[in-house]
Amino acid sequence: MRVTLTDGSIFRSLMVVLLLAAGMAGCNTMEGFGRDVESAGEEIEDQAD
């Protein structure tokens, strides 16, 4: 039996792995962005006081 990328189960597994990897990378990026925004907000509050 010859396995190719057109085989449904292999293609589906590859897509799941790629989507999970992209999702995990996105979470880390958004978490860092949230910390940056929070830090900027705290700086603005400190300057206002």
C-alpha positions in Angstrom: 0.0 0.0 0.0 1.4 3.4 -1.0 0.7 6.3 1.3 0.3 9.8 -0.3 -0.8 13.2 1.0 -4.1 12.7 -0.7 -4.9 9.9 1.7 -7.6 11.5 3.9 -6.4 10.3 7.3 -2.8 11.5 6.8 -3.9 14.8 5.4 -6.4 15.3 8.2 -3.8 14.5 10.9 -1.4 16.9 9.3 -4.0 19.7 9.3 -4.8 19.1 13.0 -1.2 19.3 14.0 -0.7 22.5 12.0 -3.8 24.1 13.4 -2.8 23.2 17.0 0.7 24.6 16.4 -0.7 27.9 15.0 -3.2 28.2 17.8 -0.5 27.7 20.5 1.7 30.3 18.8 -1.2 32.7 18.6 -2.0 32.4 22.3 1.6 33.2 23.3 1.6 36.2 21.0 -1.7 37.6 22.3 -0.5 37.0 25.9 2.6 39.1 25.3 0.5 41.8 23.5 -1.8 41.9 26.6 1.1 42.4 28.9 2.5 45.2 26.7 -0.9 47.0 26.7 -1.3 46.6 30.5 2.2 48.0 31.0 1.5 51.0 28.8 -1.7 51.6 30.7 0.1 51.5 34.0 2.6 54.0 32.7 -0.2 56.4 31.6 -1.8 56.1 35.1 1.6 56.8 36.8 2.1 59.9 34.6 -1.4 61.2 35.4 -0.8 61.0 39.2 
